[in-house]
Amino acid sequence: MSSLSITGVTKSFGTGPTATRAVDDVTLHVPHGSFTTVLGPSGCGKTTLLRLIAGFLVPDAGSIAFGDTTVAGDGVRPVPPQARHVGYVPQEGALFPHLDVAANIAFGLPGHARAGREGRERVAEMLDLVELPAHFADRRPDELSGGQQQRVALARSLAPQPAVVLLDEPFSSLDASLRGTTAIAVRRALAATGTTALLVTHDQNEALSLADQVAVMRGGRLVQSAPPAEVYLSPSDPQVAEFVGRAVVLPGTATDARATCALGEVVLSEAATGPVALMIRPEQVYVDLTHAEGVRGSVEEVSYYGHDCAVQVRLDDGTSVLARMAGVRHPVAGDTVHLRVTGLVRAYRPAGAP
């Protein structure tokens, strides 16, 4: 196992004025034994970045290193994929349909270790690691559920003890319940082996709940890399705020540690002065059903999720605000409510400001 360092990596497709820069000067460090998710919308360059790390593509500029070993860039001859000692888990698992689970898991082991006692012990160890019963070793891939297939794919990637494991949206084809349980099993397996891992996804909940570090990509560039809580509570710009979870972004005027906006006065996480864009998470908007405290508005829509609900409110000045509230009591469309903001609010310079 080793750390992963990506420094100034760039990759374009095509030539001349029609060329597309899929990855643009990306620098990212994944510490040894940690789990990083690369989060971004479709077409942002995250899968291209994964393929560069795996060795399926060669960067136009920059370098990629596993620990102290540079595998691409900096004038070195690129190390081919088969020599990088990387585990790769694609979206669909890509198990060999003609092989049973045991043979799939053992496929990446050295020839002398695939058969016999050593191979059987490694297969049993990997099945236990990904929380599958030992008797699954004799099953064919088509006898497994989608989530079970992804666990076998992870076991196959971990069996040879790779330097790094790369996961390309491995849960995207699973239904909601399978996605959650499979993701947790994968996280546990990676943590138990101390494996350095990089997962790419467009799912914000997945990125925040699984990772030690979240790297957000947009338009081929890395726009923020930080622990999940920091990305959620202190996003680098309003666009990241609106992509990572839901956000209420309102114009306001700041004076030191406070600002005023359509939701009244708020307390800032950092002092600011003048016009600002304020980022407020929906769960920070308190919906008062019984007292006339705060800014008045009318409920336009309520989406009930069981554990909480999303409440869309139109303020008297016409501003539309989304709030999230827990508990069994919630308003209905047409109710008059009063809103106020709790907690600290992040302020940004407005778009186009010098």
TIDO-322848 format. One record per residue (C-alpha): residue number from 0; x, y, z. Coordinates in nm, 4 decimals. Layout:
BEGIN
<num->NUM xx->X yy->Y zz->Z>;
...
END
This chain:
BEGIN
<num->0 xx->0.0000 yy->0.0000 zz->0.0000>;
<num->1 xx->0.1246 yy->0.3538 zz->-0.0704>;
<num->2 xx->0.0156 yy->0.7136 zz->-0.1036>;
<num->3 xx->-0.0982 yy->0.8610 zz->-0.4352>;
<num->4 xx->0.0312 yy->1.1976 zz->-0.5590>;
<num->5 xx->-0.1040 yy->1.3738 zz->-0.8679>;
<num->6 xx->0.0831 yy->1.6920 zz->-0.9584>;
<num->7 xx->-0.0227 yy->1.9372 zz->-1.2298>;
<num->8 xx->-0.1786 yy->1.6655 zz->-1.4459>;
<num->9 xx->-0.3349 yy->1.7751 zz->-1.7736>;
<num->10 xx->-0.4985 yy->1.5679 zz->-2.0472>;
<num->11 xx->-0.6587 yy->1.6890 zz->-2.3713>;
<num->12 xx->-0.8365 yy->1.5046 zz->-2.6489>;
<num->13 xx->-0.8165 yy->1.6240 zz->-3.0082>;
<num->14 xx->-0.5903 yy->1.8919 zz->-3.1523>;
<num->15 xx->-0.6058 yy->2.2594 zz->-3.2434>;
<num->16 xx->-0.9076 yy->2.4797 zz->-3.1671>;
<num->17 xx->-1.1400 yy->2.1797 zz->-3.1341>;
<num->18 xx->-0.9297 yy->2.0142 zz->-2.8617>;
<num->19 xx->-1.1038 yy->1.9374 zz->-2.5318>;
<num->20 xx->-0.9075 yy->1.9657 zz->-2.2089>;
<num->21 xx->-1.0659 yy->1.6911 zz->-1.9995>;
<num->22 xx->-0.8263 yy->1.7257 zz->-1.7047>;
<num->23 xx->-0.6758 yy->2.0676 zz->-1.6422>;
<num->24 xx->-0.3728 yy->2.1089 zz->-1.4126>;
<num->25 xx->-0.5038 yy->1.8816 zz->-1.1362>;
<num->26 xx->-0.2998 yy->1.8409 zz->-0.8183>;
<num->27 xx->-0.4218 yy->1.5985 zz->-0.5516>;
<num->28 xx->-0.2579 yy->1.4006 zz->-0.2716>;
<num->29 xx->-0.4207 yy->1.0865 zz->-0.1297>;
<num->30 xx->-0.2407 yy->0.9859 zz->0.1933>;
<num->31 xx->-0.1377 yy->0.6259 zz->0.2560>;
<num->32 xx->-0.4321 yy->0.4172 zz->0.3746>;
<num->33 xx->-0.6921 yy->0.6897 zz->0.3217>;
<num->34 xx->-1.0096 yy->0.6991 zz->0.1135>;
<num->35 xx->-1.0679 yy->0.9932 zz->-0.1219>;
<num->36 xx->-1.3747 yy->1.0502 zz->-0.3392>;
<num->37 xx->-1.3599 yy->1.2604 zz->-0.6557>;
<num->38 xx->-1.7007 yy->1.4244 zz->-0.6896>;
<num->39 xx->-1.8354 yy->1.6017 zz->-0.9938>;
<num->40 xx->-2.1067 yy->1.6038 zz->-1.2606>;
<num->41 xx->-2.0898 yy->1.3963 zz->-1.5773>;
<num->42 xx->-1.8241 yy->1.5229 zz->-1.8169>;
<num->43 xx->-1.6153 yy->1.7004 zz->-1.5512>;
<num->44 xx->-1.3086 yy->1.4805 zz->-1.6127>;
<num->45 xx->-1.3206 yy->1.2529 zz->-1.3081>;
<num->46 xx->-1.3201 yy->0.9229 zz->-1.4997>;
<num->47 xx->-1.0424 yy->1.0497 zz->-1.7264>;
<num->48 xx->-0.8405 yy->1.1254 zz->-1.4134>;
<num->49 xx->-0.8996 yy->0.7703 zz->-1.2897>;
<num->50 xx->-0.7859 yy->0.6256 zz->-1.6228>;
<num->51 xx->-0.4704 yy->0.8373 zz->-1.6109>;
<num->52 xx->-0.3882 yy->0.6994 zz->-1.2664>;
<num->53 xx->-0.4549 yy->0.3428 zz->-1.3816>;
<num->54 xx->-0.2277 yy->0.3894 zz->-1.6816>;
<num->55 xx->-0.4943 yy->0.3504 zz->-1.9499>;
<num->56 xx->-0.4122 yy->0.7068 zz->-2.0613>;
<num->57 xx->-0.0879 yy->0.9062 zz->-2.0564>;
<num->58 xx->-0.0921 yy->1.2666 zz->-1.9232>;
<num->59 xx->0.0096 yy->1.5518 zz->-2.1539>;
<num->60 xx->0.1728 yy->1.7278 zz->-1.8592>;
<num->61 xx->0.2283 yy->1.6734 zz->-1.4880>;
<num->62 xx->0.3167 yy->1.3589 zz->-1.2949>;
<num->63 xx->0.1580 yy->1.0688 zz->-1.1080>;
<num->64 xx->0.3389 yy->0.8877 zz->-0.8276>;
<num->65 xx->0.2663 yy->0.5949 zz->-0.5978>;
<num->66 xx->0.4679 yy->0.6669 zz->-0.2855>;
<num->67 xx->0.8167 yy->0.7609 zz->-0.4028>;
<num->68 xx->0.7751 yy->0.5938 zz->-0.7421>;
<num->69 xx->0.6735 yy->0.8126 zz->-1.0377>;
<num->70 xx->0.4632 yy->0.6058 zz->-1.2786>;
<num->71 xx->0.3930 yy->0.8792 zz->-1.5377>;
<num->72 xx->0.5276 yy->1.2237 zz->-1.6246>;
<num->73 xx->0.8397 yy->1.4172 zz->-1.5284>;
<num->74 xx->1.0294 yy->1.2760 zz->-1.8255>;
<num->75 xx->0.9936 yy->0.9138 zz->-1.7138>;
<num->76 xx->0.8686 yy->0.6385 zz->-1.9379>;
<num->77 xx->0.5071 yy->0.5633 zz->-1.8339>;
<num->78 xx->0.4707 yy->0.2437 zz->-1.6338>;
<num->79 xx->0.2161 yy->0.0211 zz->-1.8141>;
<num->80 xx->-0.1135 yy->-0.0569 zz->-1.6355>;
<num->81 xx->-0.0247 yy->-0.4191 zz->-1.5599>;
<num->82 xx->0.2941 yy->-0.3100 zz->-1.3824>;
<num->83 xx->0.1398 yy->-0.0360 zz->-1.1657>;
<num->84 xx->-0.0011 yy->-0.2781 zz->-0.9085>;
<num->85 xx->-0.3366 yy->-0.1003 zz->-0.9115>;
<num->86 xx->-0.6729 yy->-0.2544 zz->-0.8259>;
<num->87 xx->-0.9542 yy->-0.1315 zz->-1.0510>;
<num->88 xx->-1.3276 yy->-0.1726 zz->-0.9835>;
<num->89 xx->-1.5437 yy->-0.0571 zz->-1.2788>;
<num->90 xx->-1.9098 yy->0.0415 zz->-1.2702>;
<num->91 xx->-2.0474 yy->-0.3040 zz->-1.3484>;
<num->92 xx->-1.7853 yy->-0.5116 zz->-1.1653>;
<num->93 xx->-1.6777 yy->-0.6846 zz->-1.4911>;
<num->94 xx->-1.6532 yy->-1.0329 zz->-1.3418>;
<num->95 xx->-1.5573 yy->-1.3189 zz->-1.5721>;
<num->96 xx->-1.8912 yy->-1.4952 zz->-1.6370>;
<num->97 xx->-1.7311 yy->-1.8362 zz->-1.7115>;
<num->98 xx->-1.5421 yy->-1.8431 zz->-1.3790>;
<num->99 xx->-1.6837 yy->-1.9036 zz->-1.0331>;
<num->100 xx->-1.6395 yy->-1.6510 zz->-0.7519>;
<num->101 xx->-1.3247 yy->-1.8188 zz->-0.6191>;
<num->102 xx->-1.1557 yy->-1.8117 zz->-0.9600>;
<num->103 xx->-1.2573 yy->-1.4496 zz->-1.0131>;
<num->104 xx->-1.1075 yy->-1.3437 zz->-0.6810>;
<num->105 xx->-0.7886 yy->-1.5431 zz->-0.7352>;
<num->106 xx->-0.7438 yy->-1.4228 zz->-1.0929>;
<num->107 xx->-0.4956 yy->-1.1467 zz->-1.0062>;
<num->108 xx->-0.2805 yy->-1.3611 zz->-0.7796>;
<num->109 xx->0.0576 yy->-1.4919 zz->-0.9010>;
<num->110 xx->0.0264 yy->-1.8196 zz->-1.0915>;
<num->111 xx->0.1714 yy->-2.0302 zz->-0.8135>;
<num->112 xx->-0.0761 yy->-1.8830 zz->-0.5629>;
<num->113 xx->-0.3969 yy->-1.9268 zz->-0.7607>;
<num->114 xx->-0.4332 yy->-2.2976 zz->-0.7030>;
<num->115 xx->-0.3833 yy->-2.4989 zz->-0.3916>;
<num->116 xx->-0.4043 yy->-2.4087 zz->-0.0269>;
<num->117 xx->-0.2624 yy->-2.0563 zz->-0.0542>;
<num->118 xx->-0.5196 yy->-1.9543 zz->-0.3140>;
<num->119 xx->-0.8100 yy->-2.1081 zz->-0.1219>;
<num->120 xx->-0.7051 yy->-1.9308 zz->0.1963>;
<num->121 xx->-0.6759 yy->-1.5966 zz->0.0183>;
<num->122 xx->-1.0209 yy->-1.6390 zz->-0.1401>;
<num->123 xx->-1.1742 yy->-1.7249 zz->0.1980>;
<num->124 xx->-1.0028 yy->-1.4242 zz->0.3541>;
<num->125 xx->-1.1328 yy->-1.1898 zz->0.0834>;
<num->126 xx->-1.4905 yy->-1.3236 zz->0.1040>;
<num->127 xx->-1.4895 yy->-1.2655 zz->0.4783>;
<num->128 xx->-1.3436 yy->-0.9189 zz->0.4244>;
<num->129 xx->-1.6249 yy->-0.8107 zz->0.1899>;
<num->130 xx->-1.8869 yy->-0.9757 zz->0.4139>;
<num->131 xx->-1.9926 yy->-1.2592 zz->0.1834>;
<num->132 xx->-2.0498 yy->-1.6204 zz->0.3012>;
<num->133 xx->-1.7725 yy->-1.8731 zz->0.2343>;
<num->134 xx->-2.0022 yy->-2.0960 zz->0.0252>;
<num->135 xx->-2.0329 yy->-1.8172 zz->-0.2342>;
<num->136 xx->-1.6897 yy->-1.9263 zz->-0.3588>;
<num->137 xx->-1.8558 yy->-2.1883 zz->-0.5825>;
<num->138 xx->-2.1197 yy->-1.9584 zz->-0.7316>;
<num->139 xx->-2.1142 yy->-1.8082 zz->-1.0790>;
<num->140 xx->-2.1496 yy->-1.4298 zz->-1.1246>;
<num->141 xx->-2.5010 yy->-1.4673 zz->-1.2705>;
<num->142 xx->-2.6091 yy->-1.6282 zz->-0.9427>;
<num->143 xx->-2.5227 yy->-1.3137 zz->-0.7463>;
<num->144 xx->-2.7107 yy->-0.9883 zz->-0.6949>;
<num->145 xx->-2.5633 yy->-0.6646 zz->-0.8268>;
<num->146 xx->-2.4345 yy->-0.5683 zz->-0.4834>;
<num->147 xx->-2.2769 yy->-0.9110 zz->-0.4325>;
<num->148 xx->-2.1047 yy->-0.8856 zz->-0.7708>;
<num->149 xx->-1.9535 yy->-0.5509 zz->-0.6731>;
<num->150 xx->-1.8238 yy->-0.6987 zz->-0.3480>;
<num->151 xx->-1.6601 yy->-0.9819 zz->-0.5420>;
<num->152 xx->-1.5067 yy->-0.7270 zz->-0.7797>;
<num->153 xx->-1.3601 yy->-0.5433 zz->-0.4811>;
<num->154 xx->-1.2321 yy->-0.8718 zz->-0.3343>;
<num->155 xx->-1.0620 yy->-0.9487 zz->-0.6666>;
<num->156 xx->-0.8960 yy->-0.6054 zz->-0.6691>;
<num->157 xx->-0.7756 yy->-0.6412 zz->-0.3069>;
<num->158 xx->-0.6517 yy->-1.0007 zz->-0.3278>;
<num->159 xx->-0.3084 yy->-0.9145 zz->-0.4799>;
<num->160 xx->-0.2571 yy->-0.6390 zz->-0.2158>;
<num->161 xx->-0.2385 yy->-0.3482 zz->-0.4633>;
<num->162 xx->-0.0677 yy->-0.0164 zz->-0.3980>;
<num->163 xx->-0.3902 yy->0.1718 zz->-0.4744>;
<num->164 xx->-0.7520 yy->0.0724 zz->-0.5460>;
<num->165 xx->-0.9495 yy->0.2797 zz->-0.7985>;
<num->166 xx->-1.3298 yy->0.2612 zz->-0.8020>;
<num->167 xx->-1.5245 yy->0.4020 zz->-1.0981>;
<num->168 xx->-1.8802 yy->0.4764 zz->-0.9758>;
<num->169 xx->-1.9134 yy->0.1151 zz->-0.8539>;
<num->170 xx->-2.2560 yy->0.1633 zz->-0.6930>;
<num->171 xx->-2.4311 yy->0.3643 zz->-0.9658>;
<num->172 xx->-2.6190 yy->0.0675 zz->-1.1151>;
<num->173 xx->-2.7501 yy->-0.0594 zz->-0.7798>;
<num->174 xx->-3.0874 yy->0.0259 zz->-0.6309>;
<num->175 xx->-3.0987 yy->0.2535 zz->-0.3270>;
<num->176 xx->-3.0992 yy->-0.0138 zz->-0.0546>;
<num->177 xx->-2.8220 yy->-0.2200 zz->-0.2150>;
<num->178 xx->-2.6164 yy->0.0928 zz->-0.2816>;
<num->179 xx->-2.6061 yy->0.1836 zz->0.0855>;
<num->180 xx->-2.5199 yy->-0.1599 zz->0.2265>;
<num->181 xx->-2.2649 yy->-0.2336 zz->-0.0471>;
<num->182 xx->-2.0934 yy->0.1022 zz->-0.0013>;
<num->183 xx->-2.0610 yy->0.0433 zz->0.3744>;
<num->184 xx->-1.9141 yy->-0.3052 zz->0.3162>;
<num->185 xx->-1.6638 yy->-0.1625 zz->0.0679>;
<num->186 xx->-1.5622 yy->0.1122 zz->0.3107>;
<num->187 xx->-1.5081 yy->-0.1400 zz->0.5902>;
<num->188 xx->-1.3010 yy->-0.3671 zz->0.3669>;
<num->189 xx->-1.0757 yy->-0.0844 zz->0.2530>;
<num->190 xx->-1.0302 yy->0.0398 zz->0.6089>;
<num->191 xx->-0.9543 yy->-0.3107 zz->0.7399>;
<num->192 xx->-0.6743 yy->-0.3578 zz->0.4859>;
<num->193 xx->-0.5396 yy->-0.0024 zz->0.5141>;
<num->194 xx->-0.5720 yy->0.0331 zz->0.1376>;
<num->195 xx->-0.5253 yy->0.3681 zz->-0.0325>;
<num->196 xx->-0.8404 yy->0.4205 zz->-0.2387>;
<num->197 xx->-0.9827 yy->0.6704 zz->-0.4860>;
<num->198 xx->-1.3490 yy->0.6558 zz->-0.5843>;
<num->199 xx->-1.5129 yy->0.8730 zz->-0.8489>;
<num->200 xx->-1.8831 yy->0.9530 zz->-0.8191>;
<num->201 xx->-2.1498 yy->1.2091 zz->-0.9047>;
<num->202 xx->-2.3456 yy->1.1201 zz->-0.5900>;
<num->203 xx->-2.2968 yy->1.3833 zz->-0.3195>;
<num->204 xx->-2.4275 yy->1.1655 zz->-0.0351>;
<num->205 xx->-2.1947 yy->0.8839 zz->-0.1363>;
<num->206 xx->-1.8942 yy->1.1160 zz->-0.1538>;
<num->207 xx->-1.9582 yy->1.2773 zz->0.1841>;
<num->208 xx->-2.0450 yy->0.9614 zz->0.3775>;
<num->209 xx->-1.7630 yy->0.7350 zz->0.2570>;
<num->210 xx->-1.4532 yy->0.9504 zz->0.2253>;
<num->211 xx->-1.1771 yy->1.0850 zz->0.4438>;
<num->212 xx->-1.1281 yy->1.3524 zz->0.1762>;
<num->213 xx->-1.3593 yy->1.4862 zz->-0.0959>;
<num->214 xx->-1.2097 yy->1.6342 zz->-0.4137>;
<num->215 xx->-1.4619 yy->1.8346 zz->-0.6175>;
<num->216 xx->-1.4058 yy->1.8656 zz->-0.9941>;
<num->217 xx->-1.5707 yy->2.1088 zz->-1.2344>;
<num->218 xx->-1.4839 yy->2.1600 zz->-1.5992>;
<num->219 xx->-1.1709 yy->1.9472 zz->-1.5729>;
<num->220 xx->-1.0292 yy->2.1410 zz->-1.2776>;
<num->221 xx->-1.0075 yy->2.0542 zz->-0.9102>;
<num->222 xx->-1.1951 yy->2.3332 zz->-0.7302>;
<num->223 xx->-1.1758 yy->2.2048 zz->-0.3716>;
<num->224 xx->-1.0160 yy->1.9216 zz->-0.1788>;
<num->225 xx->-1.0903 yy->1.8875 zz->0.1928>;
<num->226 xx->-1.2519 yy->1.6643 zz->0.4577>;
<num->227 xx->-1.6248 yy->1.6034 zz->0.3932>;
<num->228 xx->-1.7481 yy->1.8360 zz->0.6692>;
<num->229 xx->-1.5345 yy->2.1217 zz->0.5388>;
<num->230 xx->-1.6566 yy->2.0750 zz->0.1819>;
<num->231 xx->-2.0177 yy->2.0777 zz->0.3030>;
<num->232 xx->-1.9958 yy->2.3569 zz->0.5602>;
<num->233 xx->-1.7318 yy->2.5733 zz->0.3938>;
<num->234 xx->-1.7453 yy->2.5120 zz->0.0166>;
<num->235 xx->-1.4919 yy->2.7002 zz->-0.1939>;
<num->236 xx->-1.7570 yy->2.8898 zz->-0.3919>;
<num->237 xx->-2.1377 yy->2.9075 zz->-0.4294>;
<num->238 xx->-2.1300 yy->2.6632 zz->-0.7229>;
<num->239 xx->-1.9675 yy->2.3979 zz->-0.5061>;
<num->240 xx->-2.2187 yy->2.4768 zz->-0.2311>;
<num->241 xx->-2.5110 yy->2.4133 zz->-0.4651>;
<num->242 xx->-2.3586 yy->2.0931 zz->-0.6050>;
<num->243 xx->-2.2602 yy->1.9402 zz->-0.2694>;
<num->244 xx->-2.6007 yy->1.9119 zz->-0.1089>;
<num->245 xx->-2.8771 yy->2.1722 zz->-0.1255>;
<num->246 xx->-2.8015 yy->2.5372 zz->-0.0608>;
<num->247 xx->-2.9856 yy->2.8661 zz->-0.0274>;
<num->248 xx->-2.7666 yy->3.1358 zz->-0.1835>;
<num->249 xx->-2.8901 yy->3.4904 zz->-0.1162>;
<num->250 xx->-2.7456 yy->3.8356 zz->-0.1839>;
<num->251 xx->-2.6649 yy->4.0348 zz->0.1288>;
<num->252 xx->-2.4675 yy->4.3174 zz->0.2818>;
<num->253 xx->-2.1981 yy->4.2404 zz->0.5375>;
<num->254 xx->-2.0570 yy->4.4450 zz->0.8210>;
<num->255 xx->-1.7795 yy->4.2629 zz->1.0033>;
<num->256 xx->-1.9200 yy->3.9413 zz->1.1545>;
<num->257 xx->-2.2837 yy->3.9999 zz->1.0546>;
<num->258 xx->-2.4837 yy->4.0416 zz->0.7358>;
<num->259 xx->-2.8394 yy->4.1247 zz->0.6383>;
<num->260 xx->-3.0380 yy->3.9482 zz->0.3672>;
<num->261 xx->-3.3944 yy->3.8473 zz->0.2824>;
<num->262 xx->-3.3912 yy->3.6150 zz->0.5871>;
<num->263 xx->-3.2921 yy->3.8956 zz->0.8225>;
<num->264 xx->-2.9646 yy->3.9241 zz->1.0092>;
<num->265 xx->-2.7207 yy->3.6326 zz->1.0044>;
<num->266 xx->-2.3885 yy->3.5629 zz->1.1788>;
<num->267 xx->-2.0911 yy->3.5042 zz->0.9472>;
<num->268 xx->-1.8267 yy->3.2335 zz->0.9815>;
<num->269 xx->-1.5672 yy->3.4920 zz->0.8710>;
<num->270 xx->-1.5851 yy->3.8711 zz->0.8812>;
<num->271 xx->-1.6701 yy->4.0481 zz->0.5559>;
<num->272 xx->-1.7649 yy->4.3951 zz->0.4350>;
<num->273 xx->-1.9963 yy->4.5144 zz->0.1612>;
<num->274 xx->-2.2012 yy->4.3173 zz->-0.0917>;
<num->275 xx->-2.1780 yy->3.9398 zz->-0.0453>;
<num->276 xx->-2.3400 yy->3.6143 zz->-0.1565>;
<num->277 xx->-2.4534 yy->3.4202 zz->0.1509>;
<num->278 xx->-2.4580 yy->3.0379 zz->0.1554>;
<num->279 xx->-2.7171 yy->2.8939 zz->0.3936>;
<num->280 xx->-2.7900 yy->2.5227 zz->0.4217>;
<num->281 xx->-3.1646 yy->2.4360 zz->0.4289>;
<num->282 xx->-3.1286 yy->2.2714 zz->0.7720>;
<num->283 xx->-3.0064 yy->2.6075 zz->0.9075>;
<num->284 xx->-3.3411 yy->2.7681 zz->0.8216>;
<num->285 xx->-3.5646 yy->2.7321 zz->1.1265>;
<num->286 xx->-3.9352 yy->2.7128 zz->1.0443>;
<num->287 xx->-4.1435 yy->2.8654 zz->1.3245>;
<num->288 xx->-4.4996 yy->2.7323 zz->1.3160>;
<num->289 xx->-4.6334 yy->2.8926 zz->1.6329>;
<num->290 xx->-4.4637 yy->3.2275 zz->1.6949>;
<num->291 xx->-4.4353 yy->3.5355 zz->1.4770>;
<num->292 xx->-4.0580 yy->3.5481 zz->1.5158>;
<num->293 xx->-3.8474 yy->3.5899 zz->1.2034>;
<num->294 xx->-3.9271 yy->3.6691 zz->0.8424>;
<num->295 xx->-4.2797 yy->3.5872 zz->0.7268>;
<num->296 xx->-4.3565 yy->3.3705 zz->0.4296>;
<num->297 xx->-4.6093 yy->3.1329 zz->0.2778>;
<num->298 xx->-4.5474 yy->2.7606 zz->0.2336>;
<num->299 xx->-4.5606 yy->2.6680 zz->-0.1352>;
<num->300 xx->-4.4650 yy->2.2999 zz->-0.1219>;
<num->301 xx->-4.3744 yy->2.0304 zz->0.1301>;
<num->302 xx->-4.1814 yy->1.7118 zz->0.0406>;
<num->303 xx->-4.2061 yy->1.4535 zz->0.3190>;
<num->304 xx->-3.9227 yy->1.1961 zz->0.3574>;
<num->305 xx->-4.0106 yy->1.0350 zz->0.6903>;
<num->306 xx->-3.6982 yy->1.1351 zz->0.8828>;
<num->307 xx->-3.7470 yy->1.4981 zz->0.7769>;
<num->308 xx->-3.9194 yy->1.7130 zz->0.5190>;
<num->309 xx->-3.8237 yy->1.9845 zz->0.2714>;
<num->310 xx->-4.0321 yy->2.2999 zz->0.2908>;
<num->311 xx->-4.0353 yy->2.5537 zz->0.0062>;
<num->312 xx->-4.1361 yy->2.8972 zz->0.1343>;
<num->313 xx->-4.2090 yy->3.2183 zz->-0.0559>;
<num->314 xx->-4.1189 yy->3.5195 zz->0.1578>;
<num->315 xx->-4.3317 yy->3.8326 zz->0.1519>;
<num->316 xx->-4.0684 yy->4.0063 zz->-0.0633>;
<num->317 xx->-4.0917 yy->3.7280 zz->-0.3247>;
<num->318 xx->-3.7710 yy->3.5431 zz->-0.2318>;
<num->319 xx->-3.7986 yy->3.1630 zz->-0.2528>;
<num->320 xx->-3.6264 yy->2.9738 zz->0.0321>;
<num->321 xx->-3.5827 yy->2.6017 zz->0.0968>;
<num->322 xx->-3.5851 yy->2.4770 zz->0.4577>;
<num->323 xx->-3.5445 yy->2.1269 zz->0.6004>;
<num->324 xx->-3.7093 yy->2.0352 zz->0.9273>;
<num->325 xx->-3.7130 yy->1.7175 zz->1.1366>;
<num->326 xx->-3.9913 yy->1.5880 zz->1.3566>;
<num->327 xx->-4.3435 yy->1.4639 zz->1.3047>;
<num->328 xx->-4.5029 yy->1.8068 zz->1.2918>;
<num->329 xx->-4.4644 yy->2.0015 zz->0.9701>;
<num->330 xx->-4.6577 yy->2.2679 zz->0.7772>;
<num->331 xx->-4.8730 yy->2.2179 zz->0.4690>;
<num->332 xx->-4.8976 yy->2.4218 zz->0.1513>;
<num->333 xx->-5.0667 yy->2.7550 zz->0.2165>;
<num->334 xx->-4.9573 yy->2.7874 zz->0.5802>;
<num->335 xx->-4.8011 yy->3.1106 zz->0.7000>;
<num->336 xx->-4.4698 yy->3.0537 zz->0.8749>;
<num->337 xx->-4.1796 yy->3.2598 zz->1.0036>;
<num->338 xx->-3.8183 yy->3.1790 zz->0.9206>;
<num->339 xx->-3.4881 yy->3.2592 zz->1.0842>;
<num->340 xx->-3.1325 yy->3.1402 zz->1.0290>;
<num->341 xx->-2.9380 yy->2.9430 zz->1.2911>;
<num->342 xx->-2.5650 yy->2.8794 zz->1.3040>;
<num->343 xx->-2.2836 yy->3.0420 zz->1.1089>;
<num->344 xx->-2.3213 yy->3.1465 zz->0.7461>;
<num->345 xx->-2.0488 yy->3.1478 zz->0.4802>;
<num->346 xx->-2.0114 yy->3.4717 zz->0.2794>;
<num->347 xx->-1.8600 yy->3.4995 zz->-0.0691>;
<num->348 xx->-1.7755 yy->3.7895 zz->-0.2935>;
<num->349 xx->-2.0522 yy->3.8264 zz->-0.5522>;
<num->350 xx->-1.9846 yy->3.6930 zz->-0.9011>;
<num->351 xx->-1.8046 yy->3.9544 zz->-1.1093>;
<num->352 xx->-1.6825 yy->4.1492 zz->-0.8063>;
<num->353 xx->-1.3178 yy->4.2675 zz->-0.8266>;
END
